[in-house]
Amino acid sequence: MLQHLKFLTAGESHGKGLSGILEGFPAGVPLSEYFIAKDLARRQMGHGRGGRMTIEKDHAEILSGLRHGTTLGSPIALWIQNRDWENWKQDKMSHEPPLKPVPEVTLPRPGHADLAGTQKFGFSDIRNVLERSSARETAMRVALGAICRAFLQELGIQIFSHVIQIGPIKTRQPGDHLASDINAVADASPVRCLDEAAARSMIKHIDETRKKGDSIGGVFEVLASGLPPGLGSYTHWDRKLDARLAAAMMSINAMKSVSIGDGLDVAETSGSQVHDEIILVDDKIRRATNHAGGIEGGMSNGELIRVQVSMKPIPTLAKPLRSVDIKSREAGMAHKERTDACAVPAASVIGEAMMALVLADAILEKFGGDSLSQVKAHIAATGVR
Ligand SMILES: Cc1cc2nc3c(=O)[nH]c(=O)nc-3n(C[C@H](O)[C@H](O)[C@H](O)COP(=O)(O)O)c2cc1C
């Protein structure tokens, strides 16, 4: 769905590491490994994560596309070492055939890619699937998204997120909390929730769920401010900004629904209550409300973009569900790996990264330019700001 930028990720969960390449990114954007590391650390936070987060402190090394602290316009390649590889390289994840047989994983987990993935590729060992279907890959997306964030920040565009629901526990309507730096408030909460009372209940609920050997999902919201109107287009289906954002969010492991603005609620509300009246504020055309979530006709309308995404409960369970052995065809209980009980807070940071990739792409599509200063000049020339 990207029109201008291209990105690729590669790497297995317990392989040597993750690689990523971002192509089509402009020159002249200030960038450092430290800037990317901040978002990688935010992805690793959150109450409910499993043991891996204590082993891995992700760091993305910049291999190309940067000189003297600014981007060159050439492809930016990143590398994130998997620290766990040391424990896996001898046998389970060795590149050479192992010296002694490694036990195969043969009991697929309901809700994971295991069964359909082995059927698709004809594998007898589910590890061939789970190593890549794991959400470990999203660490690289967060790193690539951080590069786009660096670009967007130079244009005055900020991206935030926060968690609005864990299992049955919901916060007040998110529109109430529009602090200037939502991320600073959210990052200080173990569940990235802006409402302290709701956060306490969420933490309790995660602990109770984990004790039962179960898992839990939730909903997060991603916001983008400072956007010019006219990103995306009404002229063709695959240029619509809402469609591009929805596809990007749905591509994150375990996301099951995406809504823009008031989303599902609009179905039960009348038009006069849903549509945002157009008003003049200090001679600027603005909206009285933002039920549309900043997108109309597949284009940004200059208001805050508001996307809500629901995540299903994590499929790997400490108390596993019933399964069938794909080799022996005997009934058994699903495979267990080290697992998170709840990863909604981390998922919200991944949602920010996907938003950053889509918005950076939409800016480059509309305004063009090989360097940051050219993009800035093109934006200024259109007079949209
Ligand atoms: C941040 C994050 C962490 C996750 N951690 C786990 C985990 O520890 N165990 C697990 O079984 N699934 C985990 N998942 C979810 C699976 O990756 C996902 O359910 C699986 O790839 C199947 O894809 P689907 O749910 O989109 O159908 C995680 C997802 C995210 C976004």
The ligand as an SDF file (V2000), in Angstrom:
LIG
                    3D

 31 33  0  0  0  0  0  0  0  0999 V2000
    3.9790   -7.0030   20.4950 C   0  0  0  0  0  0  0  0  0  0  0  0
    3.4150   -8.3660   20.2460 C   0  0  0  0  0  0  0  0  0  0  0  0
    3.8660   -9.4260   21.0170 C   0  0  0  0  0  0  0  0  0  0  0  0
    3.3320  -10.6910   20.8340 C   0  0  0  0  0  0  0  0  0  0  0  0
    3.7710  -11.7000   21.6420 N   0  0  0  0  0  0  0  0  0  0  0  0
    3.2900  -12.9400   21.4580 C   0  0  0  0  0  0  0  0  0  0  0  0
    3.7150  -14.0120   22.3070 C   0  0  0  0  0  0  0  0  0  0  0  0
    4.5370  -13.8450   23.2100 O   0  0  0  0  0  0  0  0  0  0  0  0
    3.1750  -15.2350   22.0930 N   0  0  0  0  0  0  0  0  0  0  0  0
    2.2420  -15.4630   21.1060 C   0  0  0  0  0  0  0  0  0  0  0  0
    1.7820  -16.5640   20.9640 O   0  0  0  0  0  0  0  0  0  0  0  0
    1.8160  -14.4730   20.3010 N   0  0  0  0  0  0  0  0  0  0  0  0
    2.3160  -13.2210   20.4510 C   0  0  0  0  0  0  0  0  0  0  0  0
    1.8600  -12.2080   19.6350 N   0  0  0  0  0  0  0  0  0  0  0  0
    0.7930  -12.4670   18.6660 C   0  0  0  0  0  0  0  0  0  0  0  0
    1.1920  -13.3680   17.5190 C   0  0  0  0  0  0  0  0  0  0  0  0
    2.3860  -12.9310   16.9020 O   0  0  0  0  0  0  0  0  0  0  0  0
    0.0510  -13.4540   16.4900 C   0  0  0  0  0  0  0  0  0  0  0  0
   -1.1490  -13.7590   17.1140 O   0  0  0  0  0  0  0  0  0  0  0  0
    0.3720  -14.5200   15.4570 C   0  0  0  0  0  0  0  0  0  0  0  0
    1.4340  -14.0670   14.6430 O   0  0  0  0  0  0  0  0  0  0  0  0
   -0.8080  -14.9040   14.5510 C   0  0  0  0  0  0  0  0  0  0  0  0
   -1.2110  -13.8360   13.7650 O   0  0  0  0  0  0  0  0  0  0  0  0
   -2.7000  -13.2560   13.8210 P   0  0  0  0  0  0  0  0  0  0  0  0
   -3.0200  -13.1520   15.2770 O   0  0  0  0  0  0  0  0  0  0  0  0
   -2.6170  -11.9100   13.1830 O   0  0  0  0  0  0  0  0  0  0  0  0
   -3.6130  -14.2100   13.1360 O   0  0  0  0  0  0  0  0  0  0  0  0
    2.3680  -10.9120   19.8120 C   0  0  0  0  0  0  0  0  0  0  0  0
    1.9400   -9.8490   19.0220 C   0  0  0  0  0  0  0  0  0  0  0  0
    2.4530   -8.5780   19.2340 C   0  0  0  0  0  0  0  0  0  0  0  0
    1.9740   -7.4450   18.3910 C   0  0  0  0  0  0  0  0  0  0  0  0
  1  2  1  0
  2  3  1  0
  2 30  2  0
  3  4  2  0
  4  5  1  0
  4 28  1  0
  5  6  2  0
  6  7  1  0
  6 13  1  0
  7  8  2  0
  7  9  1  0
  9 10  1  0
 10 11  2  0
 10 12  1  0
 12 13  2  0
 13 14  1  0
 14 15  1  0
 14 28  1  0
 15 16  1  0
 16 17  1  0
 16 18  1  0
 18 19  1  0
 18 20  1  0
 20 21  1  0
 20 22  1  0
 22 23  1  0
 23 24  1  0
 24 25  2  0
 24 26  1  0
 24 27  1  0
 28 29  2  0
 29 30  1  0
 30 31  1  0
M  END
$$$$
